[in-house]
Amino acid sequence: MPTIAQVLSISDSKEPLPYLVKNGFLYFGQNYGGNPNDLGYVKKLEIATSNVTNLTPDGLHGWAHWKAVHDYKNNRLIAYGEMMDENDVFRATLTLIDLINDAVSNVLHPNTGDCNEFISAVLDYKNGRLIVGERPYGGVTTGSQYPNGGGLWTIPLSSLTDPSTWSRVYEDPDNAEWSSMAINRDTVYASLFRSGTKSVVAKASLTDLTTWTVIVSSNRNDRHCYVDGDDDIIAFTTVDSEGNVEVHFSKDGGASWSVVDVAPAPTNAGADVIKIIGKYIVVFIQDVANNTTDIYLVDTENLTVTQLYSGLSGVVGHNRGAFDGSQKLYFGATTEAPPSYIYELAFDSKRVLTLTISNPKPAPNEVITLTATLKDEAGNPIQGVEIEFYRVQASNEHNNIYGDLIGTATTDANGNASIQYTVPSTIEKLWFRAIYKG
């Protein structure tokens, strides 16, 4: 059964936002809310020792960055939100965090009348850009007036530091907040909070960000209707007409959707798809009135729901947590006043998966055997679970994070699962990947 532990208590901020786990360190943002001097910070936590390093020791005035994306091609984090300039004017801001030397730099949008703070973003490597959504209201002094406030922007990854290359490509007609976004295959999905109406989840092609189709509308004025995804699953949460939290997910690129009822939502509460981990979806349901959060796990194969925790101190909003690549998820809990908290959600014992190939240098048309071996942390084999095998080519689009599925097999008593594969005659280089989604 998964366990939850508090790994950090923060006394001078009510909004901690975990971004990324890398080499045993958790990078996170600490927003200015709750700080007596209105200072925000970028920090990193050494998980093994609980030591915290402040990457912005003097603080950043009015700095509030709600989430970040990991630009692994350029070995950096891109956080986004707002901060004050030298004249104490709030501006939309990107913060670049170099993961080699931990250097931090900020890029401020020059015109507060054209852009409110950024609230969501997604990396589009296929087109070499960052897609960013803004708020129609918030800390930016003059607000966005172009012509409403629900602007969608594209920013080239090659010129993040040059705001003149940032382009507003779409304006939501209902003045929406772009609460969250995710890419699944060639489609971008977005959760939009339309003030005075309802939250919606909409989609658009990566080739046309000006044509959005609504998939579903929440049946109440609920801004926490979040979307998350990878190339295998896309999912989002809504609250139905009876006040129940639902998870909608698709495994076929949005062609069909499954719906799972999770639990009743407290009054004025929200529900976030925090993270998709293999076949599981982690859902946090916030009770704003009591400043607590309940945590659920949805199994997308068996369509079952498990409650992991009830009444966790703090409200888990905005960020969707940082996954360490093995069995742990880190997330922040916001409070009405400091202290705030960062928690660790640890799943069952770590699994170790290895892949071997019968002939690493096969000839064209040769049949080779791919063998995946799954063991636990103690080295004991794991029997009776399914392993997926993928072929990755140099020509695969990077939005396809797994590659092309070529077969599945079930582990035996030794933890081994094998398939045979015929090498094509026209491909020069091949990579293979085995995935365990337990």
Order of alpha helices (4+ residues) and beta strands (2+ residues): beta-beta-beta-beta-beta-beta-beta-beta-beta-beta-beta-beta-beta-beta-beta-beta-beta-beta-beta-beta-beta-beta-beta-beta-beta-beta-beta-beta-beta-beta-beta-beta-beta-beta-beta
